[in-house]
Amino acid sequence: MCLCVYIGTNQNLEIGEFIQNETLLYLENPTEDELNNLRNKFTKKNIYYVGSDTGCSCGFMYEEDEDFKLDENEKDSPNELIKFLKEKCKIENIEFYSCWEGEWNLPTKSNIEINVNNLNLENYFGPKQLEFITFKK
């Protein structure tokens, strides 16, 4: 089962595609089933699925501690996500939701706000199961 990351925005963003060994972040339109279950979680008019270098959203999971050091490449998609969020927040607050594939209908467990100006890998936010984040400038 894969992690799914979605963003909500009023911006019309470019849809991309996953290319093995090239893509760090891409956007897709959610399926109708996903949209039907996600619409009540978002206030923004557009919802996009956000994929990573793994071909799903799992590549955005990142945690480094003293006992476990990640390969440098495993930082690429989380860094790209941070850069993407900072860029999009120049225009508006961005809504962000993550859940396991197929669990779109489950209720949100937590709602938090994060200032993107303070965002980096040292204080990376997750993503975490059933968490809704509003990224603000």
Secondary structure, DSSP 8 states (H G I E B T S, - for coil): --EEEEEEESS--------TTT-SEEEE---HHHHHHHGGG--SSEEEEEEETTSSSGGG----BTTB---GGGGHHHHHHHHHHHHHTTTS-EEEEEEETT-TTS---EEEEEEGGG-SGGG-----TTEEEEEE-
